[in-house]
C-alpha cells in the first residue's frame, strides 16, 4: 500500500517539480545581439554562465595590457552577470579557466585570487589556443542563485 501511495504522490508532484526546474535564459540589457549562445541560463537554483572574456560591456574589443587586465575585466563581467541574475561572486561554486598559454597561469591567478579571497570556488584551468576574439583568458562559472 505504501508503494502505491508513494508512486501516486510522485506522479502528482512530478509536473510541479519539472515546472520549477524549467530553463530561464538570462540576457543583460545592452548585450550583443545575434550570438549563438546565452549569457547565462538558470535552472532551479543553479546559474550556468557562458565563458566570459575581457571585453567591456557592449564591446567586441579586448581591454589592453594582456592577461592581467583581461582577467580583471572578465571577472568584472562575471560579477555583472551574476548580479543581474540575482547572485554574486560569493555564490560561485565552480569555475573553469581557459588560457591561451599556460605561461599566463601565475598572472591570471594573481588577479583571480582578489575576486575570491575567502573560500574560493572549485576550479579547473586548462590551456589551449584560439580563444574568442584572440583573448588570453576566458572563464565560465556555475553559481547558486540568491
Secondary structure, 3 states (H helix, E strand, C coil): CHHHHHHHHHHHHHHHHHHHCCEEEECCCCCCCCCCCCCEEEECCEEEECCECCECCCCCCECCCCHHHHHHHHHHHHHHHHHHCCCCHHHEEEEEEEECCHHHHHHHHHHHHHHCCCCCCEEEEEECCCCHHHCCEEEEEEEECC
